[in-house]
């Protein structure tokens, strides 16, 4: 089975990772989809369509790790491994309709009811990437893919028209957020912000919206605690108490704002809200690689969702670093070597 790549530690690498996020780099041999599902509900089914792109000029075999979502109390969920789910031809792009519910014979996971996270791992088709990894979890036969997903409510069946849903682009493994970045100049790379939340009402109310927050432990080797703090507008006083969420390896939780923050009063004034997510502790699991140390190679992902209370239509809110790229990171991505000019602003102000 595939193991999650050991998370790198250097703050400089994390700075480059933030640059990759800013520049929308999505290719990697290991890609996270933080929320995906196949769930039956009143009047229809929530499903996730997944598109996987082979970015190599050779055949690749893709394996998948699925971890069911947990509750806000953090009940432990064990990852499920689906090895060698499908093989892609050179430069092939393949769409999987209802990936989690799709039969395994067709490359899907064949799950009758599921909601959680997916991790896609790609290997050269004729190789075995489960043995021979180096101390940092790398292997010469890893190959690059890109993943795109859309989760949506499909109506009475998956062929119904008029779907509503939201995109969850695949996130490369190097775009995790980590408390190991805390020694950076400002310390802001150990946390991310998600803005644009609204909590005006509940399902069925016209012209109002509600919001969810999702967080995922990106490390297979650690149990981590994340601190979520809710703010509004320019007020730097938190709304209610911060919410600490402890997650086992690869575990994921998603909750509505009022469940995460009981101090929030819903209604017309519950707009212009934002959440800061910070990793405050991480402890290595038994059997973690020695090179991960006592913190188990910590990392996490976070996102938000705003839903229309009448239609159920959702919009993904991405987490961002509240820190610009450093000069070192800019030089690493756009550097002036080999006779290239330095990057400069393209708009006069």
C-alpha positions as CSV (number, residue, x, y, z in Angstrom):
1,X,0.0,0.0,0.0
2,X,1.0,3.6,-0.5
3,X,2.2,5.6,2.5
4,X,1.6,9.3,2.8
5,X,4.8,11.1,1.9
6,X,6.8,12.2,4.9
7,X,6.3,15.9,5.3
8,X,9.4,18.1,4.8
9,X,10.6,20.3,7.6
10,X,12.5,23.3,6.3
11,X,10.9,26.7,6.6
12,X,12.3,27.6,3.3
13,X,10.5,24.8,1.6
14,X,7.3,25.9,3.3
15,X,7.8,29.4,1.9
16,X,8.1,27.9,-1.6
17,X,5.0,25.9,-0.9
18,X,3.1,29.1,-0.2
19,X,4.3,30.4,-3.5
20,X,3.1,27.3,-5.2
21,X,-0.3,27.9,-3.7
22,X,-0.3,31.5,-4.9
23,X,0.8,30.4,-8.4
24,X,-1.8,27.6,-8.5
25,X,0.8,24.8,-8.9
26,X,-1.3,21.6,-8.6
27,X,0.9,18.8,-9.9
28,X,2.4,16.3,-7.5
29,X,2.8,12.5,-7.1
30,X,0.5,12.8,-4.1
31,X,-2.7,14.9,-4.1
32,X,-5.3,15.6,-1.4
33,X,-9.0,16.2,-2.0
34,X,-10.2,17.5,1.4
35,X,-13.9,16.7,1.0
36,X,-15.6,14.1,-1.2
37,X,-18.7,12.0,-0.8
38,X,-21.4,9.7,-1.9
39,X,-24.4,10.3,0.4
40,X,-28.1,9.6,0.0
41,X,-30.3,12.5,1.2
42,X,-33.9,13.5,1.0
43,X,-34.7,14.1,-2.6
44,X,-31.4,13.0,-4.1
45,X,-27.7,12.1,-3.7
46,X,-24.6,14.0,-2.9
47,X,-21.8,12.8,-5.1
48,X,-18.2,13.7,-6.1
49,X,-17.0,13.8,-9.7
50,X,-13.2,13.4,-9.9
51,X,-10.9,14.1,-12.8
52,X,-7.4,12.7,-12.7
53,X,-4.8,13.9,-15.2
54,X,-1.6,12.0,-16.0
55,X,1.1,14.6,-16.5
56,X,3.7,12.1,-17.6
57,X,4.7,10.6,-20.9
58,X,4.3,7.1,-19.6
59,X,1.6,5.0,-18.0
60,X,0.9,5.6,-14.3
61,X,-1.1,3.6,-11.7
62,X,-3.1,5.5,-9.2
63,X,-3.9,4.3,-5.6
64,X,-6.3,6.0,-3.2
65,X,-6.5,6.5,0.5
66,X,-10.0,7.3,1.8
67,X,-10.6,8.4,5.4
68,X,-14.2,8.9,6.7
69,X,-15.0,12.2,8.3
70,X,-15.2,12.3,12.1
71,X,-17.5,14.2,14.5
72,X,-16.6,17.4,16.2
73,X,-15.5,15.4,19.3
74,X,-12.7,14.0,17.2
75,X,-13.6,10.3,17.3
76,X,-10.8,8.4,15.5
77,X,-11.4,7.1,12.0
78,X,-9.0,4.7,10.3
79,X,-7.8,5.3,6.7
80,X,-8.9,2.8,4.1
81,X,-6.4,1.9,1.4
82,X,-7.5,1.2,-2.2
83,X,-4.4,0.1,-4.0
84,X,-4.0,0.3,-7.8
85,X,-7.5,1.6,-8.5
86,X,-6.8,2.5,-12.1
87,X,-4.0,3.0,-14.7
88,X,-3.8,6.1,-17.0
89,X,-2.1,6.2,-20.4
90,X,0.5,8.8,-21.1
91,X,-1.0,12.3,-20.7
92,X,-4.5,10.8,-20.3
93,X,-7.2,12.8,-18.5
94,X,-10.0,10.7,-17.1
95,X,-13.3,11.7,-15.4
96,X,-14.9,9.5,-12.8
97,X,-18.6,10.2,-12.3
98,X,-19.5,9.6,-8.6
99,X,-16.0,8.4,-7.8
100,X,-16.8,7.1,-4.3
101,X,-19.9,5.3,-5.3
102,X,-18.6,4.0,-8.7
103,X,-17.9,0.3,-8.8
104,X,-14.4,-0.8,-8.1
105,X,-14.3,-2.6,-11.5
106,X,-14.7,0.8,-13.1
107,X,-11.9,2.4,-11.0
108,X,-14.1,3.9,-8.2
109,X,-14.2,3.0,-4.6
110,X,-17.6,1.2,-4.6
111,X,-18.8,2.7,-1.3
112,X,-22.6,2.7,-0.6
113,X,-22.4,5.7,1.7
114,X,-19.3,7.8,2.4
115,X,-18.0,11.3,3.2
116,X,-14.5,12.1,4.0
117,X,-11.1,12.8,2.4
118,X,-9.2,11.3,-0.5
119,X,-5.5,11.1,-1.2
120,X,-4.4,10.1,-4.7
121,X,-0.9,8.5,-5.2
122,X,0.7,7.9,-8.6
123,X,3.4,5.5,-9.5
124,X,5.1,4.4,-12.7
125,X,2.8,1.6,-14.0
126,X,5.5,-1.1,-14.1
127,X,7.1,-0.2,-10.7
128,X,6.4,-0.9,-7.0
129,X,6.4,2.4,-5.1
130,X,5.6,0.7,-1.7
131,X,9.2,-0.4,-1.2
132,X,12.5,1.5,-1.5
133,X,11.3,4.9,-0.2
134,X,14.0,7.1,1.2
135,X,14.0,8.7,4.7
136,X,11.8,11.6,3.4
137,X,9.2,9.3,1.8
138,X,10.5,9.9,-1.8
139,X,10.8,7.2,-4.5
140,X,12.3,7.4,-8.0
141,X,9.2,5.9,-9.5
142,X,6.7,8.4,-8.1
143,X,5.0,10.2,-11.0
144,X,3.0,13.5,-11.2
145,X,-0.7,13.8,-11.6
146,X,-3.3,16.6,-11.1
147,X,-6.7,16.1,-9.5
148,X,-9.9,18.2,-9.8
149,X,-13.2,17.5,-8.0
150,X,-16.7,18.7,-7.7
151,X,-19.1,17.7,-4.9
152,X,-22.8,18.4,-5.6
153,X,-26.4,17.4,-4.9
154,X,-27.6,15.5,-8.0
155,X,-31.3,15.4,-7.3
156,X,-33.3,12.1,-7.5
157,X,-30.5,10.4,-9.3
158,X,-27.0,11.1,-10.6
159,X,-28.5,11.9,-14.1
160,X,-30.8,14.6,-12.9
161,X,-30.5,18.1,-14.3
162,X,-30.2,21.3,-12.3
163,X,-27.4,20.2,-9.9
164,X,-25.8,22.5,-7.4
165,X,-22.4,22.1,-5.9
166,X,-18.9,23.3,-5.4
167,X,-15.3,22.7,-6.6
168,X,-12.6,21.2,-4.4
169,X,-9.3,21.4,-6.5
170,X,-6.8,18.7,-5.6
171,X,-4.1,20.0,-3.2
172,X,-0.4,18.8,-3.7
173,X,1.1,17.3,-0.7
174,X,3.7,20.2,-0.4
175,X,0.9,22.7,0.2
176,X,0.1,21.6,3.7
177,X,0.3,24.1,6.6
178,X,2.6,23.2,9.5
179,X,3.5,24.4,13.0
180,X,7.1,23.7,12.0
181,X,7.0,27.0,10.1
182,X,6.5,29.0,13.3
183,X,10.2,30.0,13.5
184,X,9.7,32.1,10.3
185,X,10.1,35.9,10.4
186,X,6.5,36.6,11.4
187,X,5.3,33.1,12.4
188,X,2.3,33.4,10.1
189,X,3.1,30.3,8.1
190,X,1.9,28.1,11.0
191,X,-1.6,29.3,10.4
192,X,-4.1,30.3,7.7
193,X,-7.1,32.5,7.4
194,X,-10.5,31.8,5.7
195,X,-12.6,34.9,5.0
196,X,-16.1,35.4,3.6
197,X,-18.3,33.5,6.1
198,X,-22.0,34.3,6.7
199,X,-24.4,32.8,9.2
200,X,-27.7,34.6,8.6
201,X,-30.0,31.7,9.0
202,X,-30.7,28.0,8.5
203,X,-31.8,25.7,5.7
204,X,-35.0,26.8,3.8
205,X,-34.7,30.5,4.5
206,X,-34.7,32.6,1.3
207,X,-32.0,35.3,0.8
208,X,-29.8,34.0,3.6
209,X,-26.6,31.9,3.8
210,X,-24.9,29.6,6.3
211,X,-21.3,28.4,6.6
212,X,-19.2,25.4,7.3
213,X,-15.5,25.0,8.2
214,X,-13.5,21.9,7.4
215,X,-10.1,20.9,8.6
216,X,-7.9,17.8,7.9
217,X,-4.9,16.4,9.6
218,X,-2.5,16.0,6.6
219,X,0.0,13.8,8.4
220,X,-0.3,10.0,8.6
221,X,2.3,10.0,11.4
222,X,0.8,12.3,14.0
223,X,-2.2,13.2,16.1
224,X,-2.7,17.0,16.0
225,X,-4.7,19.7,17.6
226,X,-5.9,22.7,15.6
227,X,-7.2,25.9,17.1
228,X,-10.0,27.7,15.2
229,X,-10.8,31.3,16.2
230,X,-13.7,33.3,14.8
231,X,-13.6,37.1,14.1
232,X,-15.7,39.7,12.4
233,X,-14.6,42.6,10.2
234,X,-12.0,44.8,11.8
235,X,-12.7,43.6,15.3
236,X,-9.8,41.6,16.6
237,X,-11.6,40.4,19.6
238,X,-12.7,36.8,19.1
239,X,-16.4,35.9,18.9
240,X,-16.8,33.4,21.8
241,X,-14.0,31.1,22.8
242,X,-11.6,29.5,20.3
243,X,-12.4,26.0,19.3
244,X,-9.8,23.3,19.6
245,X,-10.2,20.2,17.4
246,X,-8.0,17.2,17.9
247,X,-7.6,14.9,14.9
248,X,-6.0,11.4,14.5
249,X,-3.8,10.7,11.4
250,X,-5.5,11.8,8.1
251,X,-8.7,12.5,10.0
252,X,-11.1,15.2,8.9
253,X,-13.9,17.1,10.5
254,X,-16.5,19.6,9.1
255,X,-18.9,21.7,11.1
256,X,-21.3,24.5,10.9
257,X,-20.2,27.8,12.4
258,X,-22.8,27.7,15.1
259,X,-21.8,24.2,16.2
260,X,-18.1,25.2,16.2
261,X,-18.7,28.6,17.9
262,X,-21.7,28.5,20.2
263,X,-21.1,32.2,21.1
264,X,-22.1,33.3,17.6
265,X,-25.5,34.8,17.2
266,X,-27.1,34.1,13.8
267,X,-29.0,36.7,11.9
268,X,-28.6,39.7,9.5
269,X,-25.5,40.9,11.4
270,X,-23.6,37.6,11.3
271,X,-21.8,38.5,8.1
272,X,-18.2,39.5,7.2
273,X,-16.9,36.7,9.4
274,X,-13.5,35.1,9.2
275,X,-11.7,32.2,10.9
276,X,-8.0,31.8,11.8
277,X,-6.8,28.1,11.9
278,X,-3.6,27.4,13.7
279,X,-1.8,24.1,14.5
280,X,-1.0,24.3,18.2
281,X,0.3,20.7,19.0
282,X,1.3,17.5,17.3
283,X,2.4,14.2,18.7
284,X,4.0,11.4,16.8
285,X,2.0,8.1,16.5
286,X,3.6,4.8,17.4
287,X,5.6,3.5,14.4
288,X,6.2,7.0,12.9
289,X,9.5,7.3,11.1
290,X,12.4,8.3,13.3
291,X,13.1,11.2,10.9
292,X,9.7,12.7,11.8
293,X,10.8,13.2,15.4
294,X,8.4,13.6,18.3
295,X,5.9,15.8,16.5
296,X,5.2,13.2,13.7
297,X,5.8,15.5,10.7
298,X,2.9,17.9,11.4
299,X,0.7,19.3,8.7
300,X,-2.9,20.3,8.1
301,X,-5.4,21.6,5.5
302,X,-8.4,23.9,6.0
303,X,-11.3,25.2,3.9
304,X,-14.6,27.0,4.2
305,X,-18.0,26.6,2.5
306,X,-20.8,29.2,2.2
307,X,-24.2,27.6,1.4
308,X,-27.4,29.3,0.1
309,X,-30.1,28.4,2.6
310,X,-32.8,28.0,0.0
311,X,-31.0,26.3,-3.0
312,X,-28.2,24.6,-1.0
313,X,-25.7,25.9,-3.5
314,X,-22.2,25.9,-2.0
315,X,-19.1,28.0,-2.6
316,X,-15.6,26.9,-1.5
317,X,-13.6,29.4,0.5
318,X,-9.8,28.8,0.3
319,X,-7.5,29.1,3.2
320,X,-4.7,31.6,2.7
321,X,-1.4,32.6,4.3
322,X,-1.6,36.2,5.7
323,X,2.0,36.7,4.6
324,X,3.4,37.5,1.1
325,X,6.0,35.5,-0.6
326,X,9.5,36.3,0.6
327,X,12.2,37.4,-1.8
328,X,13.8,34.0,-1.5
329,X,10.6,32.3,-2.6
330,X,10.0,34.7,-5.5
331,X,13.6,34.1,-6.7
332,X,13.1,30.3,-6.4
333,X,10.0,30.4,-8.6
334,X,10.8,33.4,-11.0
335,X,14.5,33.8,-10.5
336,X,16.8,35.7,-12.8
337,X,19.2,32.8,-13.5
338,X,20.1,31.8,-17.1
339,X,19.8,35.4,-18.4
340,X,16.1,35.8,-17.3
341,X,15.1,39.3,-16.1
342,X,13.9,39.7,-12.5
343,X,10.1,39.5,-12.0
344,X,8.5,43.0,-11.7
345,X,5.0,44.3,-11.3
346,X,3.0,44.3,-14.5
347,X,0.5,47.1,-13.5
348,X,1.4,50.7,-12.8
349,X,0.0,52.3,-9.7
